[in-house]
Amino acid sequence: MWDRKAKDKDSLIKKIWHGMRPNNRSELAEVIKEAGERDIIDEDTEEMIRGVFDISTQRIGDIMIPRSQMITIDSRSSILDAIRIIAEHGHSRYPVSLEDKDHIIGILNAKDLLPYAAGLQPMPEDLEQILRPCVFVPETKRVDSMLKQFQENHLHIAVAVDEFGGVCGLVTIEDILELIVGDISDEYDEDEVPAPNIVKGTDKDCYLVKGLTKIEDFNAYFQTTLPKVDVDTIAGLVIHVFGHLPAKDESIKIGRFTFKVVTATRRQVQLLQVYVGAPEDTDEE
């Protein structure tokens, strides 16, 4: 087995360097895909490589924490109030605002509060004395360029602004790294109890179905038989029937089921709303 993998690897290298070098991203992606199919690289490695591709095409606006979800600290807060907010949310850095989120005046690093919390230094008169400068970047900035800026300037966080200068979100170096290596959990992340893949909605014959639900589980739940194609999940089946990666609110009928996309990213369908029709209304494929 190892001999076969070694030969495949040598063959792939020769394919690249002897007259079949990739001339563009598409051709390079095909080479990487072939390497995965031949087990020359494992699935995790392939995903990481694709993640590197993603950061070269995506913008800050695609990955940022939106303004509505930003946790900020009011500049008029006392040190103790700031410590309480940090203890509640568990982040290491917080934008500090003057009046509202459109007026960010600096970044509060949680570790900078340790000397005051421990009583090693006298309390400063206000938060502004211990703030670090805030970096503002346009939401249209490319993610790979942002990563380079983070590395060169030893930064971990930046505030994204729109074309009018209004704050529209927040981006961290962790957000970018997660595009490459997947979710990064820390000690503050709570273990979530997995939600069921299929949940009955409030309306009759309406259900919420996770995109990663196995087709066999869907068939067992609804006592049905969906069309057989070379995919494993409901999301895969829906994408196959659409012929493209559908966006939010797009819908399609498969047999007696109508699938409507509830949430989706540029890479996957995450959640679907499923309406079940009467068996006699539509013949199943």
N, C-alpha and C positions, 0 to 999 in steps of 0.2 A: 504493500500500500504506500509505504513511504517512498519507494522507488518510483511509483507512478506519479506521486505528487512532485517529486524532484524533477522528473522528466517534463511534466506539465509546466512546471515553473520555468525550466530552461526553454521550453518551446515558446512560452509567452514572452520571455525576455527577447528571444530571437525575433519573434513576430514584431515586437516594438522597434527593435534597433536595426533590423535588416529589411528596409524598404517599406515597412508598415508602421512607421512612427505616427502617433496621433497628431493630426494637424489642427484640431480644435477640441473644445470641451466635450462635445458630443462623442467624438471618436475615443477620447480618453475615458469617458464614462462607460463606453462599451467594453473597453479593455478591462476596466475594473470589475464590471459586471461579469465578464467571462472568467476572471480570476476567482470571483466568489463562487460561480457555478462549478468550477473545477476544484473547489476546496483548497485553492492555493492560499487564499486569505479567508479568515473566518468571518462570520456575519457581523460581529462587533467591529472588526477592522474596516469592513466595507462601509458600515454606517458612519464611522468616524471620518473616512475619506469623503463620503458624500456630505458630511457636516462641514468639512473644509470648503467644499464647493459652495455650499449654501451661504457661508459668511461672505463670500466674494460677490454675491448677487443681491443679498438682502440689505435693507436699509434699517436704520435705527427704529424707525416707526413701525417696522414689522415685528420687532421683538421687545420693545420697551414695556415697562410697567406703566399703564396708562395713568394719566393725571388723577382720575377718580380713585385709583387704588394706592396712590402715593401716601405714605405715612410721613407727615412733616411735624416739626416742633415749632411752636410759636416762639419768636425771639423774646417775648416778654415773660416766658415761663421761667420759673426758678430752677436752680440746679436739681433740687429734689423732685420737682415735677418732671423734668427731663429724664431723670433716673427711673421714675415710675413708668414713663412711656417706653423706655428701652427695655425694662423688665417685662412689660406686657407683650411687646412685639418681638423681641429677641434679635433684631437686626444689629449690625455693627456700625452702620453709618446712616445719618438722617439729614435730609435737607431742613434747614431752618428758615422759616418764612417771616416776613414783615407784613402783617395784615392778611395776606392771602397767598395762595400757591403761585401766583404770577410774580411775586416779589421774593425770590429766594436769595438770601444774603450770605449763605455759607453752608458748610457741611459740618455737622457735629459727629465726631468720632467717639464711639462709646468708651473706648479705652482711655480717652483724654479725661474722662470724669472720674476714673479710679482714684487718683490722689485726693480728690475732694470728698468722694464717698467714704474713703478710708480715714479721713481726717488728717491726712499727711500734709495738706496744704490748706490755707484759709480759703473759704468760698469766694469766688470772684463776684463782683457786683452784678454782672449779667452774663448771659450766654455768649454774647458777641465777642467777649474777650478770649474765648477759647475755640472759636470757629476756625475751620480751615477754608481756604478759598474754594469756591464752587466753579466747576467747568461747565459751560453751556455749549451744546452742540446742536446743529440743525437736525431735525428728525429725518431728513433726506440723506444724511451722511451714511456712507457704506459701512457695513458692520466690520469688514476686515480692516478698514482704515481706522475705525474706532478702537479695535483691538490693538493696533500698532500704537495709537496715541496713548492708550492705557499703559502699554509696556514701556514706552520711551519716557513717559512722565511719571511713572510709578503711581498711577491713579487706579481707583477701584470703582468710582461712581461718577456719573455725569448727568446733567439735567438736559433733556431734549426740549427744543423750542420749535414752534411753527414759523411760517414765513412772516408772521406779524410780530414775532418776538414773544408770544405767549407761551407759557410752560404747558407742554402737552404730555410729558412723561419723564420717566427715569430709566437709565440703563446702567447696569453694573457689569463688571468683568465676568462675574459668574453667569449672567444671562448669556453671554457670548460663548463661554466655555461649554455651557450645557447644550448648545447647538452642535458641538463636536462630540462630546463624550456622553451626552444624555444627562438626565436629572442628577443634580448634586444635592444630597441631603446632609443636614447637619444635626447637631444634638437638639436644636430647637424645633425641628420638624416633627410633628406628631404622626405616629403611625395611624393611618386611616383604615377603618374597617371597609373592605372592598364592597362597593355597592353592587347589587345584582345587575346582570347584563340586560335583563328585560324587566321593565316596570310597567304596570297597568296605569294608563292615564285616567284623568277624571271623566273624559268623554267616553261614551260607549264605543267599543271596537278601536280604541286608540291606545297605542303603546309607545314607550320610549325604549329604544334599543341601542346599546353601545355598538360602535362600528366594529370592534374586535370580537364581537360575539361569533362563535363558531357556527357555521351553517348547519351542522348536525344538531347543535343545541337549539337553534331557531326552529328547525324542522320538528324536533321532539316537543318543544313548547307549544307550537301551534298545530301539531299533528298534520303536517303538510310535507310536500316535497318540492323544494325550489329547483330551478333549472340547474343541471350539472355542468359546471364550467371549471376550469383549472384554477380555482381560488379556494381559500379555506374559511374566509370570514364574510360577514354580511357586507362590510364596507367594500371588500374586494369584489363581491358580486355586483353591488350597486355601481361601482366604478366601471366594471366590465360592461354592464348594460348601457350606461351613459356613453361610454367610449371616451371619457375624459374625467378628470378629477372635478366633481361637482362643487359648486360654492353653496353657501348658506341659502336656504329657501328653495333651492332647486328640488324638483320632485320627479319621480318616475314610477310607473306601474310595472310590477313583475307578478304575473299570475293574478291572484286576487288581493295582492298586497300593494299599497301605495306607499312608497318610501320618500320622505321629505327630509332633507338635510337640515339639522338644527345647528350643529357646530362643525366646523371644518377648518383645517389649516391649509397651507400651501402643499402639505405633504400627505395629509390623511383626512379621512372622514371620521369624526370622533363620535357623533351622536346623531341618531335618526329618529324621526317620528314615523310610526308605522300605523297606517289605517288598514283594517282588515275588512274585506268585502265578503259577501256571501259566496260560498263555494259554487253555487249554480250561476252566479253572475258572470264569471270569467273562467275559462278553462285554464288549468295550470299547464305551464309549458313543460 
